[in-house]
Amino acid sequence: MLTQLRQDHANMARLLHVLQLKQKTLAEGERPDFQMMREVVDYILDYMSGFTAPLERMCTEQLNTRAPEANGLCQRLSEDYRALNARLARLSQDLDMILMDAVVPMDRFSEDLKAYLESHRAYLRGEREELFPLIREHFGEDDLDQLAKAMPEGAEAELARLQEAYPALYAEFREAPSPLN
């Protein structure tokens, strides 16, 4: 289960890298592939609601009963998640407007995208450095197995869906550096 979580983090970091490349293009005054950005944002929104949110909920429930000292961390991560999701939803709306040729200030959009990327990376770092060690410490193999069985399909199924639904994005994703290597 922890290996799965680390792989999911690596995959998300690669997607964020793809978005960062688009943000840099935009910051340099060029027009990035907004449709690909739309695909990345859609994918992340789907992934967060279908996999991240249920995982956070299950881990938080179990950690709060086994390690009450983790309550503050779980609450902070939950609040950070909600804020991150709200930022991403705003970016999604802005992308919709851009793709419909509405006037959206590109400098503001670029800064919002940059702030989102920084927030998402900080969130992943918090999970990796604070939450995962608590899971490792307080969850036994049986707990991790039960958690894995209760989870929706993980990274492999999501990546297969990504490859099928968004072939151009998947190609860029595969070229992005993996933070685990």
Residue frames as qw, qx, qy, qz and C-alpha x, y, z in Angstrom:
[[0.000, 0.886, 0.464, 0.000, 0.00, 0.00, 0.00],
 [0.277, -0.822, 0.105, 0.486, 2.76, 2.47, 0.87],
 [0.417, -0.120, 0.614, 0.659, 4.56, 1.56, -2.34],
 [0.210, 0.643, 0.660, 0.325, 1.33, 2.32, -4.21],
 [0.132, -0.937, -0.243, 0.216, 1.05, 5.67, -2.44],
 [0.378, -0.589, 0.350, 0.623, 4.64, 6.59, -3.29],
 [0.359, 0.171, 0.699, 0.594, 4.05, 5.64, -6.93],
 [0.087, 0.824, 0.549, 0.114, 0.88, 7.72, -7.00],
 [0.252, -0.863, 0.009, 0.438, 2.88, 10.65, -5.64],
 [0.404, -0.290, 0.549, 0.671, 5.52, 10.20, -8.32],
 [0.271, 0.479, 0.709, 0.441, 2.84, 10.12, -11.01],
 [0.044, -0.925, -0.366, 0.089, 1.19, 13.27, -9.64],
 [0.355, -0.695, 0.223, 0.584, 4.58, 15.01, -9.50],
 [0.381, 0.030, 0.653, 0.654, 5.08, 14.19, -13.17],
 [0.128, 0.738, 0.610, 0.259, 1.67, 15.63, -14.05],
 [0.220, -0.911, -0.132, 0.323, 2.52, 18.77, -12.09],
 [0.435, -0.382, 0.443, 0.684, 5.77, 18.96, -14.06],
 [0.297, 0.425, 0.670, 0.531, 3.78, 18.89, -17.31],
 [0.059, -0.907, -0.415, -0.044, 1.61, 21.75, -16.01],
 [0.408, -0.736, 0.101, 0.531, 4.70, 23.64, -14.87],
 [0.432, -0.014, 0.546, 0.718, 6.13, 23.48, -18.39],
 [0.111, 0.689, 0.589, 0.407, 2.88, 24.97, -19.70],
 [0.288, -0.903, -0.234, 0.216, 2.96, 27.67, -17.01],
 [0.470, -0.475, 0.288, 0.686, 6.54, 28.61, -17.95],
 [0.320, 0.330, 0.609, 0.647, 5.52, 28.87, -21.60],
 [0.082, -0.852, -0.483, -0.182, 2.70, 31.18, -20.57],
 [0.429, -0.799, -0.049, 0.419, 4.97, 33.26, -18.31],
 [0.452, -0.233, 0.434, 0.744, 7.35, 33.73, -21.25],
 [0.312, 0.503, -0.045, -0.805, 4.51, 35.27, -23.26],
 [0.195, 0.113, -0.850, -0.477, 3.89, 32.25, -25.46],
 [0.752, -0.082, -0.004, -0.654, 0.57, 30.47, -25.90],
 [0.236, -0.239, 0.937, -0.099, 0.69, 27.00, -24.31],
 [0.360, -0.166, -0.819, -0.415, -1.51, 24.11, -25.34],
 [0.415, -0.206, 0.357, -0.811, -4.56, 25.09, -23.29],
 [0.854, -0.033, -0.293, -0.428, -6.42, 21.95, -24.35],
 [0.683, 0.116, -0.661, 0.289, -3.67, 19.78, -22.90],
 [0.010, -0.228, 0.543, -0.808, -3.76, 21.87, -19.74],
 [0.683, -0.150, -0.002, -0.714, -7.52, 21.24, -19.62],
 [0.853, 0.035, -0.509, -0.108, -6.83, 17.50, -19.87],
 [0.421, 0.186, -0.672, 0.580, -4.30, 17.61, -17.03],
 [0.277, -0.194, 0.378, -0.862, -6.64, 19.59, -14.79],
 [0.804, -0.088, -0.206, -0.551, -9.57, 17.27, -15.58],
 [0.761, 0.095, -0.628, 0.134, -7.44, 14.23, -14.83],
 [0.222, 0.182, -0.632, 0.719, -6.18, 15.65, -11.53],
 [0.497, -0.184, 0.184, -0.828, -9.69, 16.67, -10.46],
 [0.867, -0.038, -0.355, -0.348, -11.01, 13.19, -11.26],
 [0.648, 0.155, -0.656, 0.354, -8.09, 11.53, -9.51],
 [0.014, -0.250, 0.524, -0.814, -8.41, 13.70, -6.42],
 [0.648, -0.149, 0.131, -0.735, -12.12, 12.99, -6.03],
 [0.906, 0.061, -0.315, -0.277, -11.94, 9.31, -6.96],
 [0.819, 0.072, -0.465, 0.329, -8.76, 8.25, -5.19],
 [0.279, 0.325, -0.440, 0.789, -7.15, 10.92, -3.01],
 [0.452, -0.413, 0.131, -0.780, -10.25, 11.98, -1.07],
 [0.905, -0.264, -0.223, -0.248, -11.33, 8.42, -0.11],
 [0.747, 0.135, -0.459, 0.462, -7.74, 7.53, 0.84],
 [0.063, 0.402, -0.361, 0.839, -7.38, 10.61, 3.02],
 [0.657, -0.399, -0.005, -0.639, -10.71, 9.88, 4.70],
 [0.937, -0.151, -0.313, -0.022, -9.83, 6.26, 5.48],
 [0.613, 0.214, -0.442, 0.619, -6.32, 7.02, 6.68],
 [0.129, -0.458, 0.255, -0.842, -7.53, 9.91, 8.84],
 [0.785, -0.389, -0.107, -0.470, -10.25, 7.82, 10.47],
 [0.921, -0.100, -0.323, 0.192, -7.83, 5.02, 11.32],
 [0.471, 0.316, -0.368, 0.737, -5.00, 7.32, 12.42],
 [0.301, -0.545, 0.138, -0.770, -7.24, 9.38, 14.68],
 [0.871, -0.401, -0.079, -0.273, -8.21, 6.24, 16.61],
 [0.924, -0.027, -0.184, 0.335, -4.70, 4.75, 16.74],
 [0.533, -0.025, -0.120, 0.837, -2.59, 7.89, 17.06],
 [0.054, -0.889, -0.441, 0.114, -4.59, 10.78, 18.51],
 [0.342, -0.629, 0.162, 0.679, -1.47, 12.96, 18.22],
 [0.307, 0.087, 0.642, 0.697, -1.95, 12.78, 14.44],
 [0.165, 0.753, 0.622, -0.138, -5.31, 14.57, 14.63],
 [0.022, -0.821, 0.048, 0.569, -3.76, 18.01, 14.04],
 [0.176, -0.326, 0.702, 0.608, -1.80, 16.78, 11.03],
 [0.217, 0.376, 0.870, 0.235, -4.83, 15.02, 9.55],
 [0.117, 0.837, 0.437, -0.308, -6.95, 18.12, 10.04],
 [0.073, -0.711, 0.297, 0.633, -4.30, 20.35, 8.43],
 [0.191, -0.107, 0.819, 0.530, -3.92, 18.01, 5.45],
 [0.204, 0.586, 0.784, 0.024, -7.69, 17.87, 5.06],
 [0.073, 0.874, 0.178, -0.446, -7.93, 21.68, 5.04],
 [0.142, -0.537, 0.550, 0.624, -4.99, 21.89, 2.62],
 [0.272, 0.190, 0.881, 0.336, -6.73, 19.37, 0.37],
 [0.201, 0.774, 0.582, -0.149, -9.95, 21.39, 0.30],
 [0.005, -0.836, 0.122, 0.534, -8.03, 24.59, -0.50],
 [0.232, -0.310, 0.746, 0.542, -6.06, 22.79, -3.21],
 [0.281, 0.430, 0.839, 0.177, -9.23, 21.40, -4.74],
 [0.144, 0.872, 0.340, -0.322, -10.81, 24.90, -4.73],
 [0.100, -0.681, 0.407, 0.600, -7.74, 26.37, -6.48],
 [0.246, -0.049, 0.859, 0.446, -7.85, 23.65, -9.08],
 [0.259, 0.650, 0.713, -0.038, -11.58, 24.17, -9.64],
 [0.082, 0.870, 0.035, -0.486, -10.91, 27.90, -10.23],
 [0.148, -0.462, 0.665, 0.568, -8.17, 27.04, -12.72],
 [0.304, 0.283, 0.884, 0.213, -10.59, 24.66, -14.41],
 [0.229, 0.824, 0.459, -0.240, -13.17, 27.45, -14.77],
 [0.016, -0.786, 0.285, 0.548, -10.52, 29.82, -16.13],
 [0.253, -0.189, 0.826, 0.468, -9.43, 27.19, -18.65],
 [0.327, 0.571, 0.753, 0.022, -13.04, 26.79, -19.76],
 [0.146, 0.900, 0.149, -0.383, -13.22, 30.54, -20.33],
 [0.148, -0.606, 0.563, 0.542, -9.91, 30.59, -22.23],
 [0.299, 0.059, 0.888, 0.344, -10.99, 27.71, -24.45],
 [0.261, 0.735, 0.625, -0.019, -14.23, 29.57, -25.21],
 [0.406, 0.408, 0.167, 0.800, -12.10, 32.59, -26.26],
 [0.310, -0.908, -0.275, -0.062, -13.31, 34.71, -23.34],
 [0.248, 0.740, -0.346, 0.521, -10.97, 37.41, -22.07],
 [0.818, -0.538, -0.131, 0.151, -8.95, 36.08, -19.15],
 [0.003, -0.917, 0.396, -0.056, -5.92, 38.06, -17.92],
 [0.882, 0.240, -0.378, 0.145, -3.03, 35.73, -18.76],
 [0.215, 0.506, -0.587, 0.594, -0.68, 37.19, -16.15],
 [0.583, -0.338, 0.400, -0.621, -3.24, 36.47, -13.40],
 [0.966, 0.068, -0.096, -0.231, -3.93, 33.00, -14.79],
 [0.667, 0.432, -0.515, 0.322, -0.19, 32.27, -14.93],
 [0.061, -0.462, 0.594, -0.656, 0.28, 33.40, -11.32],
 [0.785, -0.198, 0.227, -0.542, -2.74, 31.39, -10.17],
 [0.936, 0.211, -0.279, -0.037, -1.36, 28.32, -11.91],
 [0.425, 0.478, -0.592, 0.490, 2.07, 28.85, -10.36],
 [0.373, -0.400, 0.500, -0.672, 0.51, 29.22, -6.88],
 [0.926, -0.047, 0.019, -0.373, -1.53, 26.06, -7.41],
 [0.809, 0.338, -0.450, 0.170, 1.58, 24.09, -8.45],
 [0.140, 0.467, -0.620, 0.615, 3.46, 25.27, -5.36],
 [0.617, -0.283, 0.352, -0.644, 0.51, 24.39, -3.11],
 [0.959, 0.077, -0.142, -0.233, 0.08, 20.93, -4.60],
 [0.641, 0.392, -0.561, 0.347, 3.78, 20.17, -4.25],
 [0.138, -0.428, 0.574, -0.684, 3.69, 21.32, -0.62],
 [0.819, -0.152, 0.149, -0.533, 0.67, 19.09, 0.00],
 [0.916, 0.213, -0.341, 0.011, 2.44, 16.07, -1.50],
 [0.352, 0.464, -0.608, 0.540, 5.53, 16.86, 0.59],
 [0.458, -0.379, 0.429, -0.680, 3.39, 17.01, 3.75],
 [0.950, -0.026, -0.026, -0.312, 1.90, 13.61, 3.01],
 [0.804, 0.356, -0.426, 0.215, 5.25, 12.07, 2.15],
 [0.297, 0.436, -0.567, 0.632, 7.17, 13.53, 5.10],
 [0.312, -0.256, 0.517, -0.755, 4.51, 13.51, 7.81],
 [0.817, -0.002, 0.093, -0.569, 1.55, 11.26, 6.96],
 [0.820, 0.283, -0.490, -0.084, 3.33, 8.29, 5.39],
 [0.260, 0.338, -0.776, 0.465, 5.67, 7.78, 8.38],
 [0.486, -0.144, 0.498, -0.704, 2.63, 7.73, 10.69],
 [0.881, 0.163, -0.151, -0.417, 0.92, 5.17, 8.47],
 [0.639, 0.364, -0.659, 0.157, 4.08, 3.07, 8.46],
 [0.019, 0.311, -0.719, 0.622, 4.33, 3.32, 12.26],
 [0.467, -0.009, 0.529, -0.709, 0.69, 2.69, 13.19],
 [0.837, 0.261, -0.070, -0.475, -0.64, 0.39, 10.46],
 [0.571, -0.272, 0.767, 0.104, 0.22, -3.29, 10.34],
 [0.022, -0.123, 0.812, 0.570, 0.25, -5.42, 7.19],
 [0.080, 0.491, 0.867, -0.006, -3.36, -6.49, 7.75],
 [0.076, 0.751, 0.298, -0.584, -4.43, -2.86, 8.12],
 [0.038, 0.515, -0.457, -0.724, -2.67, -1.90, 4.92],
 [0.060, 0.110, 0.921, 0.368, -4.19, -4.85, 3.07],
 [0.092, 0.648, 0.723, -0.221, -7.70, -3.90, 4.25],
 [0.052, 0.729, 0.011, -0.683, -7.08, -0.29, 3.27],
 [0.022, -0.301, 0.696, 0.652, -5.87, -1.34, -0.17],
 [0.075, 0.328, 0.923, 0.188, -8.96, -3.51, -0.70],
 [0.063, 0.740, 0.552, -0.380, -11.28, -0.68, 0.30],
 [0.051, -0.578, 0.218, 0.785, -9.66, 1.78, -2.09],
 [0.710, 0.646, 0.085, -0.266, -10.81, 2.46, -5.62],
 [0.877, 0.290, 0.085, 0.375, -8.43, 1.29, -8.36],
 [0.473, -0.701, 0.105, 0.523, -5.01, 2.85, -7.93],
 [0.044, -0.701, 0.369, 0.608, -2.34, 4.34, -10.10],
 [0.269, -0.087, 0.840, 0.463, -2.14, 1.63, -12.74],
 [0.251, 0.618, 0.743, 0.060, -5.83, 1.82, -13.59],
 [0.051, 0.891, 0.144, -0.428, -5.70, 5.62, -13.55],
 [0.165, -0.552, 0.548, 0.607, -2.68, 5.64, -15.86],
 [0.297, 0.211, 0.860, 0.356, -4.37, 3.25, -18.24],
 [0.181, 0.813, 0.537, -0.134, -7.36, 5.59, -18.32],
 [0.088, -0.814, 0.164, 0.550, -5.04, 8.54, -18.88],
 [0.281, -0.256, 0.731, 0.567, -3.29, 6.82, -21.76],
 [0.250, 0.450, 0.819, 0.253, -6.57, 5.97, -23.44],
 [0.068, 0.871, 0.458, -0.165, -8.38, 9.25, -22.83],
 [0.030, 0.973, -0.137, -0.185, -5.49, 11.67, -23.31],
 [0.917, 0.164, 0.088, 0.353, -2.79, 10.21, -25.58],
 [0.387, 0.726, -0.141, 0.551, -0.92, 13.50, -26.11],
 [0.427, -0.767, 0.282, -0.387, -0.87, 14.20, -22.39],
 [0.947, -0.266, 0.176, 0.044, 0.25, 10.66, -21.66],
 [0.773, 0.434, -0.065, 0.458, 3.18, 11.09, -24.04],
 [0.074, 0.761, -0.274, 0.584, 4.30, 14.24, -22.19],
 [0.738, -0.580, 0.200, -0.281, 3.70, 12.53, -18.86],
 [0.976, -0.014, 0.043, 0.215, 5.99, 9.64, -19.84],
 [0.582, 0.543, -0.142, 0.588, 8.73, 12.13, -20.81],
 [0.302, -0.841, 0.155, -0.421, 8.50, 14.06, -17.52],
 [0.311, 0.385, -0.770, 0.403, 11.22, 13.27, -14.97],
 [0.731, -0.479, -0.471, -0.121, 10.18, 11.00, -12.14],
 [0.230, -0.797, 0.357, -0.429, 11.03, 12.34, -8.69],
 [0.890, -0.364, 0.258, -0.096, 11.69, 8.78, -7.51],
 [0.891, 0.332, -0.027, 0.309, 14.52, 8.13, -9.96]]
